[in-house]
Every structure is written in C-alpha cells, then in structure tokens.
Amino acid sequence: MKAIRLLTAIALVLISIHCHGKSKIVFEYTEYNFGNVKKNSAVTHIFKFYNKGNSTLTIDRVKAG
C-alpha cells in the first residue's frame, strides 16, 4: 500500500512539473519497497532526481497521493 502511494506521489510530481525548453527529470529509482510496516508507524524514503536536460527544471508543486 505504501509503495502505491509513493508511486502515485511520483506521478503527481511528474505531472506538476512546468517545463521550460528541454528540461528533463530523471529519477534514480522510481519505487521503493518498505517491506512490512506496522500500522500507524511513520516511514520515509528520499527519491533522488536530476535534471538531465539543458534548461531549468521548475517544479511548481508536489502533492502526496
């Protein structure tokens, strides 16, 4: 369930990106498996991404799924 939420959040980030010119967002990894998570416990993970384009990459908003 957590992995689905993270994938949804990534998709929303990609949709929310306002691109100028030829910016290109590239994620190091697009999914992460938290394994077994106890109910009501907090988990975190950092998704690294890079702009592999030749123009500025602007992220207007990020929304969790």
PDB file of N, CA, C, O and CB in Angstrom:
ATOM      1  N   MET A   1       0.819  -1.185   0.000  1.00  0.00           N
ATOM      2  CA  MET A   1       0.000   0.000   0.000  1.00  0.00           C
ATOM      3  C   MET A   1       0.874   1.265   0.000  1.00  0.00           C
ATOM      4  O   MET A   1       0.600   2.211  -0.739  1.00  0.00           O
ATOM      5  CB  MET A   1      -0.938  -0.011   1.207  1.00  0.00           C
ATOM      6  N   LYS A   2       1.918   1.275   0.826  1.00  0.00           N
ATOM      7  CA  LYS A   2       2.811   2.427   0.888  1.00  0.00           C
ATOM      8  C   LYS A   2       3.524   2.630  -0.442  1.00  0.00           C
ATOM      9  O   LYS A   2       3.720   3.766  -0.873  1.00  0.00           O
ATOM     10  CB  LYS A   2       3.832   2.253   2.015  1.00  0.00           C
ATOM     11  N   ALA A   3       3.916   1.534  -1.099  1.00  0.00           N
ATOM     12  CA  ALA A   3       4.602   1.644  -2.384  1.00  0.00           C
ATOM     13  C   ALA A   3       3.682   2.269  -3.428  1.00  0.00           C
ATOM     14  O   ALA A   3       4.135   3.049  -4.266  1.00  0.00           O
ATOM     15  CB  ALA A   3       5.088   0.262  -2.860  1.00  0.00           C
ATOM     16  N   ILE A   4       2.414   1.938  -3.383  1.00  0.00           N
ATOM     17  CA  ILE A   4       1.451   2.512  -4.322  1.00  0.00           C
ATOM     18  C   ILE A   4       1.314   4.012  -4.088  1.00  0.00           C
ATOM     19  O   ILE A   4       1.252   4.788  -5.041  1.00  0.00           O
ATOM     20  CB  ILE A   4       0.078   1.820  -4.187  1.00  0.00           C
ATOM     21  N   ARG A   5       1.268   4.414  -2.843  1.00  0.00           N
ATOM     22  CA  ARG A   5       1.184   5.839  -2.520  1.00  0.00           C
ATOM     23  C   ARG A   5       2.413   6.585  -3.020  1.00  0.00           C
ATOM     24  O   ARG A   5       2.299   7.688  -3.554  1.00  0.00           O
ATOM     25  CB  ARG A   5       1.027   6.040  -1.010  1.00  0.00           C
ATOM     26  N   LEU A   6       3.588   5.987  -2.847  1.00  0.00           N
ATOM     27  CA  LEU A   6       4.803   6.639  -3.310  1.00  0.00           C
ATOM     28  C   LEU A   6       4.834   6.749  -4.825  1.00  0.00           C
ATOM     29  O   LEU A   6       5.251   7.777  -5.359  1.00  0.00           O
ATOM     30  CB  LEU A   6       6.021   5.886  -2.820  1.00  0.00           C
ATOM     31  N   LEU A   7       4.407   5.722  -5.517  1.00  0.00           N
ATOM     32  CA  LEU A   7       4.361   5.778  -6.974  1.00  0.00           C
ATOM     33  C   LEU A   7       3.364   6.833  -7.435  1.00  0.00           C
ATOM     34  O   LEU A   7       3.606   7.522  -8.426  1.00  0.00           O
ATOM     35  CB  LEU A   7       3.993   4.407  -7.556  1.00  0.00           C
ATOM     36  N   THR A   8       2.254   6.962  -6.731  1.00  0.00           N
ATOM     37  CA  THR A   8       1.275   7.995  -7.050  1.00  0.00           C
ATOM     38  C   THR A   8       1.875   9.379  -6.836  1.00  0.00           C
ATOM     39  O   THR A   8       1.672  10.283  -7.646  1.00  0.00           O
ATOM     40  CB  THR A   8       0.009   7.823  -6.196  1.00  0.00           C
ATOM     41  N   ALA A   9       2.614   9.538  -5.741  1.00  0.00           N
ATOM     42  CA  ALA A   9       3.253  10.830  -5.464  1.00  0.00           C
ATOM     43  C   ALA A   9       4.257  11.183  -6.556  1.00  0.00           C
ATOM     44  O   ALA A   9       4.328  12.335  -6.984  1.00  0.00           O
ATOM     45  CB  ALA A   9       3.953  10.806  -4.093  1.00  0.00           C
ATOM     46  N   ILE A  10       5.024  10.211  -7.002  1.00  0.00           N
ATOM     47  CA  ILE A  10       5.990  10.457  -8.076  1.00  0.00           C
ATOM     48  C   ILE A  10       5.270  10.863  -9.349  1.00  0.00           C
ATOM     49  O   ILE A  10       5.691  11.791 -10.040  1.00  0.00           O
ATOM     50  CB  ILE A  10       6.857   9.210  -8.329  1.00  0.00           C
ATOM     51  N   ALA A  11       4.191  10.170  -9.657  1.00  0.00           N
ATOM     52  CA  ALA A  11       3.422  10.501 -10.859  1.00  0.00           C
ATOM     53  C   ALA A  11       2.900  11.934 -10.777  1.00  0.00           C
ATOM     54  O   ALA A  11       2.928  12.668 -11.765  1.00  0.00           O
ATOM     55  CB  ALA A  11       2.248   9.512 -11.046  1.00  0.00           C
ATOM     56  N   LEU A  12       2.430  12.325  -9.607  1.00  0.00           N
ATOM     57  CA  LEU A  12       1.926  13.677  -9.448  1.00  0.00           C
ATOM     58  C   LEU A  12       3.035  14.714  -9.569  1.00  0.00           C
ATOM     59  O   LEU A  12       2.810  15.806 -10.091  1.00  0.00           O
ATOM     60  CB  LEU A  12       1.233  13.816  -8.113  1.00  0.00           C
ATOM     61  N   VAL A  13       4.221  14.382  -9.094  1.00  0.00           N
ATOM     62  CA  VAL A  13       5.361  15.279  -9.268  1.00  0.00           C
ATOM     63  C   VAL A  13       5.638  15.465 -10.750  1.00  0.00           C
ATOM     64  O   VAL A  13       5.834  16.587 -11.218  1.00  0.00           O
ATOM     65  CB  VAL A  13       6.614  14.732  -8.543  1.00  0.00           C
ATOM     66  N   LEU A  14       5.653  14.380 -11.472  1.00  0.00           N
ATOM     67  CA  LEU A  14       5.926  14.461 -12.904  1.00  0.00           C
ATOM     68  C   LEU A  14       4.864  15.284 -13.625  1.00  0.00           C
ATOM     69  O   LEU A  14       5.185  16.055 -14.529  1.00  0.00           O
ATOM     70  CB  LEU A  14       6.002  13.061 -13.509  1.00  0.00           C
ATOM     71  N   ILE A  15       3.615  15.128 -13.235  1.00  0.00           N
ATOM     72  CA  ILE A  15       2.534  15.881 -13.857  1.00  0.00           C
ATOM     73  C   ILE A  15       2.627  17.358 -13.490  1.00  0.00           C
ATOM     74  O   ILE A  15       2.287  18.218 -14.303  1.00  0.00           O
ATOM     75  CB  ILE A  15       1.173  15.312 -13.438  1.00  0.00           C
ATOM     76  N   SER A  16       3.079  17.661 -12.289  1.00  0.00           N
ATOM     77  CA  SER A  16       3.106  19.032 -11.795  1.00  0.00           C
ATOM     78  C   SER A  16       4.294  19.840 -12.299  1.00  0.00           C
ATOM     79  O   SER A  16       4.371  21.043 -12.052  1.00  0.00           O
ATOM     80  CB  SER A  16       3.113  19.025 -10.304  1.00  0.00           C
ATOM     81  N   ILE A  17       5.197  19.213 -12.982  1.00  0.00           N
ATOM     82  CA  ILE A  17       6.401  19.913 -13.418  1.00  0.00           C
ATOM     83  C   ILE A  17       6.074  20.845 -14.580  1.00  0.00           C
ATOM     84  O   ILE A  17       5.445  20.454 -15.563  1.00  0.00           O
ATOM     85  CB  ILE A  17       7.500  18.908 -13.825  1.00  0.00           C
ATOM     86  N   HIS A  18       6.510  22.061 -14.436  1.00  0.00           N
ATOM     87  CA  HIS A  18       6.327  23.040 -15.501  1.00  0.00           C
ATOM     88  C   HIS A  18       7.663  23.149 -16.226  1.00  0.00           C
ATOM     89  O   HIS A  18       8.619  23.706 -15.686  1.00  0.00           O
ATOM     90  CB  HIS A  18       5.848  24.444 -14.939  1.00  0.00           C
ATOM     91  N   CYS A  19       7.734  22.636 -17.411  1.00  0.00           N
ATOM     92  CA  CYS A  19       8.983  22.556 -18.145  1.00  0.00           C
ATOM     93  C   CYS A  19       9.182  23.769 -19.046  1.00  0.00           C
ATOM     94  O   CYS A  19       8.254  24.207 -19.727  1.00  0.00           O
ATOM     95  CB  CYS A  19       9.022  21.283 -18.968  1.00  0.00           C
ATOM     96  N   HIS A  20      10.387  24.303 -19.045  1.00  0.00           N
ATOM     97  CA  HIS A  20      10.788  25.382 -19.941  1.00  0.00           C
ATOM     98  C   HIS A  20      11.864  24.819 -20.862  1.00  0.00           C
ATOM     99  O   HIS A  20      12.872  24.294 -20.388  1.00  0.00           O
ATOM    100  CB  HIS A  20      11.308  26.646 -19.143  1.00  0.00           C
ATOM    101  N   GLY A  21      11.662  24.920 -22.154  1.00  0.00           N
ATOM    102  CA  GLY A  21      12.668  24.432 -23.085  1.00  0.00           C
ATOM    103  C   GLY A  21      12.749  22.924 -23.068  1.00  0.00           C
ATOM    104  O   GLY A  21      11.753  22.226 -23.258  1.00  0.00           O
ATOM    105  N   LYS A  22      13.950  22.434 -22.836  1.00  0.00           N
ATOM    106  CA  LYS A  22      14.172  20.997 -22.894  1.00  0.00           C
ATOM    107  C   LYS A  22      14.699  20.463 -21.568  1.00  0.00           C
ATOM    108  O   LYS A  22      15.718  19.772 -21.533  1.00  0.00           O
ATOM    109  CB  LYS A  22      15.142  20.659 -24.017  1.00  0.00           C
ATOM    110  N   SER A  23      14.013  20.780 -20.488  1.00  0.00           N
ATOM    111  CA  SER A  23      14.387  20.190 -19.209  1.00  0.00           C
ATOM    112  C   SER A  23      13.878  18.755 -19.178  1.00  0.00           C
ATOM    113  O   SER A  23      12.887  18.426 -19.830  1.00  0.00           O
ATOM    114  CB  SER A  23      13.816  21.017 -18.012  1.00  0.00           C
ATOM    115  N   LYS A  24      14.558  17.909 -18.422  1.00  0.00           N
ATOM    116  CA  LYS A  24      14.171  16.502 -18.363  1.00  0.00           C
ATOM    117  C   LYS A  24      14.458  15.977 -16.959  1.00  0.00           C
ATOM    118  O   LYS A  24      15.602  15.978 -16.503  1.00  0.00           O
ATOM    119  CB  LYS A  24      14.929  15.660 -19.443  1.00  0.00           C
ATOM    120  N   ILE A  25      13.407  15.534 -16.288  1.00  0.00           N
ATOM    121  CA  ILE A  25      13.576  14.979 -14.949  1.00  0.00           C
ATOM    122  C   ILE A  25      13.854  13.483 -15.062  1.00  0.00           C
ATOM    123  O   ILE A  25      13.181  12.765 -15.801  1.00  0.00           O
ATOM    124  CB  ILE A  25      12.318  15.244 -14.070  1.00  0.00           C
ATOM    125  N   VAL A  26      14.862  13.027 -14.312  1.00  0.00           N
ATOM    126  CA  VAL A  26      15.233  11.619 -14.301  1.00  0.00           C
ATOM    127  C   VAL A  26      15.380  11.205 -12.840  1.00  0.00           C
ATOM    128  O   VAL A  26      16.150  11.801 -12.087  1.00  0.00           O
ATOM    129  CB  VAL A  26      16.560  11.359 -15.117  1.00  0.00           C
ATOM    130  N   PHE A  27      14.631  10.178 -12.454  1.00  0.00           N
ATOM    131  CA  PHE A  27      14.710   9.666 -11.087  1.00  0.00           C
ATOM    132  C   PHE A  27      15.745   8.551 -11.002  1.00  0.00           C
ATOM    133  O   PHE A  27      15.862   7.726 -11.908  1.00  0.00           O
ATOM    134  CB  PHE A  27      13.333   9.156 -10.615  1.00  0.00           C
ATOM    135  N   GLU A  28      16.500   8.537  -9.894  1.00  0.00           N
ATOM    136  CA  GLU A  28      17.459   7.465  -9.653  1.00  0.00           C
ATOM    137  C   GLU A  28      16.723   6.130  -9.536  1.00  0.00           C
ATOM    138  O   GLU A  28      17.124   5.137 -10.143  1.00  0.00           O
ATOM    139  CB  GLU A  28      18.288   7.747  -8.374  1.00  0.00           C
ATOM    140  N   TYR A  29      15.651   6.115  -8.756  1.00  0.00           N
ATOM    141  CA  TYR A  29      14.766   4.954  -8.611  1.00  0.00           C
ATOM    142  C   TYR A  29      13.339   5.469  -8.604  1.00  0.00           C
ATOM    143  O   TYR A  29      13.082   6.554  -8.082  1.00  0.00           O
ATOM    144  CB  TYR A  29      15.083   4.134  -7.300  1.00  0.00           C
ATOM    145  N   THR A  30      12.409   4.723  -9.168  1.00  0.00           N
ATOM    146  CA  THR A  30      11.026   5.183  -9.203  1.00  0.00           C
ATOM    147  C   THR A  30      10.119   4.457  -8.221  1.00  0.00           C
ATOM    148  O   THR A  30       8.942   4.798  -8.103  1.00  0.00           O
ATOM    149  CB  THR A  30      10.482   5.025 -10.583  1.00  0.00           C
ATOM    150  N   GLU A  31      10.640   3.473  -7.522  1.00  0.00           N
ATOM    151  CA  GLU A  31       9.832   2.812  -6.499  1.00  0.00           C
ATOM    152  C   GLU A  31      10.719   2.326  -5.376  1.00  0.00           C
ATOM    153  O   GLU A  31      11.923   2.143  -5.551  1.00  0.00           O
ATOM    154  CB  GLU A  31       9.036   1.643  -7.095  1.00  0.00           C
ATOM    155  N   TYR A  32      10.115   2.119  -4.229  1.00  0.00           N
ATOM    156  CA  TYR A  32      10.836   1.677  -3.042  1.00  0.00           C
ATOM    157  C   TYR A  32       9.925   0.752  -2.245  1.00  0.00           C
ATOM    158  O   TYR A  32       8.754   1.070  -2.037  1.00  0.00           O
ATOM    159  CB  TYR A  32      11.302   2.891  -2.175  1.00  0.00           C
ATOM    160  N   ASN A  33      10.438  -0.375  -1.803  1.00  0.00           N
ATOM    161  CA  ASN A  33       9.664  -1.345  -1.044  1.00  0.00           C
ATOM    162  C   ASN A  33       9.975  -1.168   0.438  1.00  0.00           C
ATOM    163  O   ASN A  33      11.106  -1.391   0.871  1.00  0.00           O
ATOM    164  CB  ASN A  33       9.972  -2.797  -1.510  1.00  0.00           C
ATOM    165  N   PHE A  34       8.982  -0.773   1.203  1.00  0.00           N
ATOM    166  CA  PHE A  34       9.159  -0.589   2.638  1.00  0.00           C
ATOM    167  C   PHE A  34       9.098  -1.903   3.403  1.00  0.00           C
ATOM    168  O   PHE A  34       9.378  -1.932   4.602  1.00  0.00           O
ATOM    169  CB  PHE A  34       8.112   0.354   3.168  1.00  0.00           C
ATOM    170  N   GLY A  35       8.742  -2.972   2.738  1.00  0.00           N
ATOM    171  CA  GLY A  35       8.619  -4.245   3.434  1.00  0.00           C
ATOM    172  C   GLY A  35       7.385  -4.236   4.317  1.00  0.00           C
ATOM    173  O   GLY A  35       6.396  -3.577   3.995  1.00  0.00           O
ATOM    174  N   ASN A  36       7.430  -4.958   5.423  1.00  0.00           N
ATOM    175  CA  ASN A  36       6.305  -4.994   6.362  1.00  0.00           C
ATOM    176  C   ASN A  36       6.362  -3.765   7.261  1.00  0.00           C
ATOM    177  O   ASN A  36       7.363  -3.524   7.936  1.00  0.00           O
ATOM    178  CB  ASN A  36       6.327  -6.299   7.213  1.00  0.00           C
ATOM    179  N   VAL A  37       5.287  -2.995   7.266  1.00  0.00           N
ATOM    180  CA  VAL A  37       5.214  -1.781   8.076  1.00  0.00           C
ATOM    181  C   VAL A  37       4.066  -1.935   9.061  1.00  0.00           C
ATOM    182  O   VAL A  37       2.945  -2.274   8.683  1.00  0.00           O
ATOM    183  CB  VAL A  37       5.024  -0.507   7.185  1.00  0.00           C
ATOM    184  N   LYS A  38       4.365  -1.681  10.329  1.00  0.00           N
ATOM    185  CA  LYS A  38       3.325  -1.770  11.354  1.00  0.00           C
ATOM    186  C   LYS A  38       2.318  -0.642  11.179  1.00  0.00           C
ATOM    187  O   LYS A  38       2.674   0.466  10.777  1.00  0.00           O
ATOM    188  CB  LYS A  38       3.944  -1.723  12.768  1.00  0.00           C
ATOM    189  N   LYS A  39       1.072  -0.933  11.482  1.00  0.00           N
ATOM    190  CA  LYS A  39       0.001   0.035  11.361  1.00  0.00           C
ATOM    191  C   LYS A  39       0.317   1.284  12.188  1.00  0.00           C
ATOM    192  O   LYS A  39       0.804   1.187  13.315  1.00  0.00           O
ATOM    193  CB  LYS A  39      -1.334  -0.584  11.803  1.00  0.00           C
ATOM    194  N   ASN A  40       0.035   2.452  11.617  1.00  0.00           N
ATOM    195  CA  ASN A  40       0.226   3.762  12.256  1.00  0.00           C
ATOM    196  C   ASN A  40       1.684   4.116  12.512  1.00  0.00           C
ATOM    197  O   ASN A  40       1.962   5.026  13.292  1.00  0.00           O
ATOM    198  CB  ASN A  40      -0.517   3.801  13.556  1.00  0.00           C
ATOM    199  N   SER A  41       2.616   3.426  11.880  1.00  0.00           N
ATOM    200  CA  SER A  41       4.015   3.805  12.030  1.00  0.00           C
ATOM    201  C   SER A  41       4.417   4.704  10.863  1.00  0.00           C
ATOM    202  O   SER A  41       3.874   4.593   9.764  1.00  0.00           O
ATOM    203  CB  SER A  41       4.928   2.548  12.102  1.00  0.00           C
ATOM    204  N   ALA A  42       5.361   5.582  11.111  1.00  0.00           N
ATOM    205  CA  ALA A  42       5.831   6.517  10.083  1.00  0.00           C
ATOM    206  C   ALA A  42       7.030   5.924   9.358  1.00  0.00           C
ATOM    207  O   ALA A  42       7.936   5.369   9.979  1.00  0.00           O
ATOM    208  CB  ALA A  42       6.202   7.887  10.707  1.00  0.00           C
ATOM    209  N   VAL A  43       7.023   6.046   8.058  1.00  0.00           N
ATOM    210  CA  VAL A  43       8.158   5.606   7.247  1.00  0.00           C
ATOM    211  C   VAL A  43       8.534   6.730   6.290  1.00  0.00           C
ATOM    212  O   VAL A  43       7.686   7.529   5.892  1.00  0.00           O
ATOM    213  CB  VAL A  43       7.823   4.291   6.465  1.00  0.00           C
ATOM    214  N   THR A  44       9.793   6.783   5.930  1.00  0.00           N
ATOM    215  CA  THR A  44      10.250   7.808   4.987  1.00  0.00           C
ATOM    216  C   THR A  44      11.230   7.200   3.996  1.00  0.00           C
ATOM    217  O   THR A  44      11.851   6.169   4.251  1.00  0.00           O
ATOM    218  CB  THR A  44      10.906   8.994   5.734  1.00  0.00           C
ATOM    219  N   HIS A  45      11.343   7.858   2.884  1.00  0.00           N
ATOM    220  CA  HIS A  45      12.337   7.491   1.876  1.00  0.00           C
ATOM    221  C   HIS A  45      12.598   8.725   1.022  1.00  0.00           C
ATOM    222  O   HIS A  45      11.682   9.504   0.760  1.00  0.00           O
ATOM    223  CB  HIS A  45      11.853   6.274   0.993  1.00  0.00           C
ATOM    224  N   ILE A  46      13.810   8.903   0.599  1.00  0.00           N
ATOM    225  CA  ILE A  46      14.178  10.035  -0.249  1.00  0.00           C
ATOM    226  C   ILE A  46      14.345   9.550  -1.672  1.00  0.00           C
ATOM    227  O   ILE A  46      15.120   8.632  -1.940  1.00  0.00           O
ATOM    228  CB  ILE A  46      15.475  10.718   0.254  1.00  0.00           C
ATOM    229  N   PHE A  47      13.611  10.172  -2.589  1.00  0.00           N
ATOM    230  CA  PHE A  47      13.765   9.887  -4.006  1.00  0.00           C
ATOM    231  C   PHE A  47      14.662  10.953  -4.614  1.00  0.00           C
ATOM    232  O   PHE A  47      14.335  12.139  -4.589  1.00  0.00           O
ATOM    233  CB  PHE A  47      12.386   9.834  -4.726  1.00  0.00           C
ATOM    234  N   LYS A  48      15.784  10.528  -5.156  1.00  0.00           N
ATOM    235  CA  LYS A  48      16.706  11.468  -5.791  1.00  0.00           C
ATOM    236  C   LYS A  48      16.349  11.603  -7.262  1.00  0.00           C
ATOM    237  O   LYS A  48      16.080  10.616  -7.946  1.00  0.00           O
ATOM    238  CB  LYS A  48      18.179  11.007  -5.623  1.00  0.00           C
ATOM    239  N   PHE A  49      16.352  12.840  -7.734  1.00  0.00           N
ATOM    240  CA  PHE A  49      16.107  13.071  -9.151  1.00  0.00           C
ATOM    241  C   PHE A  49      17.041  14.159  -9.650  1.00  0.00           C
ATOM    242  O   PHE A  49      17.561  14.963  -8.875  1.00  0.00           O
ATOM    243  CB  PHE A  49      14.630  13.457  -9.406  1.00  0.00           C
ATOM    244  N   TYR A  50      17.239  14.166 -10.943  1.00  0.00           N
ATOM    245  CA  TYR A  50      18.181  15.079 -11.578  1.00  0.00           C
ATOM    246  C   TYR A  50      17.549  15.699 -12.812  1.00  0.00           C
ATOM    247  O   TYR A  50      16.649  15.120 -13.420  1.00  0.00           O
ATOM    248  CB  TYR A  50      19.485  14.350 -11.950  1.00  0.00           C
ATOM    249  N   ASN A  51      18.024  16.872 -13.171  1.00  0.00           N
ATOM    250  CA  ASN A  51      17.620  17.494 -14.414  1.00  0.00           C
ATOM    251  C   ASN A  51      18.673  17.146 -15.459  1.00  0.00           C
ATOM    252  O   ASN A  51      19.781  17.682 -15.431  1.00  0.00           O
ATOM    253  CB  ASN A  51      17.451  19.045 -14.255  1.00  0.00           C
ATOM    254  N   LYS A  52      18.334  16.262 -16.366  1.00  0.00           N
ATOM    255  CA  LYS A  52      19.265  15.835 -17.406  1.00  0.00           C
ATOM    256  C   LYS A  52      19.083  16.632 -18.697  1.00  0.00           C
ATOM    257  O   LYS A  52      19.701  16.317 -19.714  1.00  0.00           O
ATOM    258  CB  LYS A  52      19.088  14.352 -17.686  1.00  0.00           C
ATOM    259  N   GLY A  53      18.244  17.656 -18.658  1.00  0.00           N
ATOM    260  CA  GLY A  53      18.020  18.495 -19.824  1.00  0.00           C
ATOM    261  C   GLY A  53      19.005  19.653 -19.861  1.00  0.00           C
ATOM    262  O   GLY A  53      19.904  19.752 -19.026  1.00  0.00           O
ATOM    263  N   ASN A  54      18.821  20.517 -20.834  1.00  0.00           N
ATOM    264  CA  ASN A  54      19.720  21.657 -20.984  1.00  0.00           C
ATOM    265  C   ASN A  54      19.037  22.967 -20.619  1.00  0.00           C
ATOM    266  O   ASN A  54      19.525  24.038 -20.981  1.00  0.00           O
ATOM    267  CB  ASN A  54      20.244  21.727 -22.406  1.00  0.00           C
ATOM    268  N   SER A  55      17.927  22.900 -19.916  1.00  0.00           N
ATOM    269  CA  SER A  55      17.195  24.079 -19.480  1.00  0.00           C
ATOM    270  C   SER A  55      16.789  23.894 -18.028  1.00  0.00           C
ATOM    271  O   SER A  55      16.840  22.783 -17.500  1.00  0.00           O
ATOM    272  CB  SER A  55      15.955  24.332 -20.376  1.00  0.00           C
ATOM    273  N   THR A  56      16.390  24.967 -17.390  1.00  0.00           N
ATOM    274  CA  THR A  56      15.992  24.933 -15.989  1.00  0.00           C
ATOM    275  C   THR A  56      14.734  24.093 -15.796  1.00  0.00           C
ATOM    276  O   THR A  56      13.767  24.210 -16.549  1.00  0.00           O
ATOM    277  CB  THR A  56      15.764  26.350 -15.468  1.00  0.00           C
ATOM    278  N   LEU A  57      14.766  23.262 -14.793  1.00  0.00           N
ATOM    279  CA  LEU A  57      13.614  22.435 -14.426  1.00  0.00           C
ATOM    280  C   LEU A  57      12.912  23.116 -13.258  1.00  0.00           C
ATOM    281  O   LEU A  57      13.516  23.330 -12.207  1.00  0.00           O
ATOM    282  CB  LEU A  57      14.049  20.963 -14.052  1.00  0.00           C
ATOM    283  N   THR A  58      11.652  23.453 -13.438  1.00  0.00           N
ATOM    284  CA  THR A  58      10.884  24.121 -12.387  1.00  0.00           C
ATOM    285  C   THR A  58       9.792  23.179 -11.911  1.00  0.00           C
ATOM    286  O   THR A  58       8.995  22.682 -12.707  1.00  0.00           O
ATOM    287  CB  THR A  58      10.277  25.466 -12.893  1.00  0.00           C
ATOM    288  N   ILE A  59       9.761  22.937 -10.599  1.00  0.00           N
ATOM    289  CA  ILE A  59       8.709  22.117 -10.002  1.00  0.00           C
ATOM    290  C   ILE A  59       7.775  23.082  -9.289  1.00  0.00           C
ATOM    291  O   ILE A  59       8.144  23.689  -8.284  1.00  0.00           O
ATOM    292  CB  ILE A  59       9.293  21.018  -9.010  1.00  0.00           C
ATOM    293  N   ASP A  60       6.567  23.220  -9.813  1.00  0.00           N
ATOM    294  CA  ASP A  60       5.609  24.177  -9.265  1.00  0.00           C
ATOM    295  C   ASP A  60       4.982  23.707  -7.969  1.00  0.00           C
ATOM    296  O   ASP A  60       4.746  24.510  -7.066  1.00  0.00           O
ATOM    297  CB  ASP A  60       4.529  24.451 -10.267  1.00  0.00           C
ATOM    298  N   ARG A  61       4.712  22.417  -7.866  1.00  0.00           N
ATOM    299  CA  ARG A  61       4.083  21.891  -6.648  1.00  0.00           C
ATOM    300  C   ARG A  61       4.298  20.381  -6.571  1.00  0.00           C
ATOM    301  O   ARG A  61       4.530  19.708  -7.576  1.00  0.00           O
ATOM    302  CB  ARG A  61       2.562  22.227  -6.617  1.00  0.00           C
ATOM    303  N   VAL A  62       4.214  19.882  -5.354  1.00  0.00           N
ATOM    304  CA  VAL A  62       4.313  18.445  -5.102  1.00  0.00           C
ATOM    305  C   VAL A  62       3.123  18.071  -4.233  1.00  0.00           C
ATOM    306  O   VAL A  62       2.808  18.758  -3.261  1.00  0.00           O
ATOM    307  CB  VAL A  62       5.685  18.057  -4.410  1.00  0.00           C
ATOM    308  N   LYS A  63       2.474  16.988  -4.590  1.00  0.00           N
ATOM    309  CA  LYS A  63       1.288  16.563  -3.856  1.00  0.00           C
ATOM    310  C   LYS A  63       1.394  15.072  -3.571  1.00  0.00           C
ATOM    311  O   LYS A  63       1.604  14.271  -4.482  1.00  0.00           O
ATOM    312  CB  LYS A  63      -0.009  16.885  -4.650  1.00  0.00           C
ATOM    313  N   ALA A  64       1.250  14.706  -2.315  1.00  0.00           N
ATOM    314  CA  ALA A  64       1.294  13.291  -1.924  1.00  0.00           C
ATOM    315  C   ALA A  64       0.006  12.606  -2.334  1.00  0.00           C
ATOM    316  O   ALA A  64      -1.068  13.208  -2.326  1.00  0.00           O
ATOM    317  CB  ALA A  64       1.522  13.141  -0.401  1.00  0.00           C
ATOM    318  N   GLY A  65       0.131  11.329  -2.695  1.00  0.00           N
ATOM    319  CA  GLY A  65      -1.056  10.558  -3.097  1.00  0.00           C
ATOM    320  C   GLY A  65      -1.663   9.994  -1.932  1.00  0.00           C
ATOM    321  O   GLY A  65      -2.678   9.305  -2.037  1.00  0.00           O
TER     322      GLY A  65
END
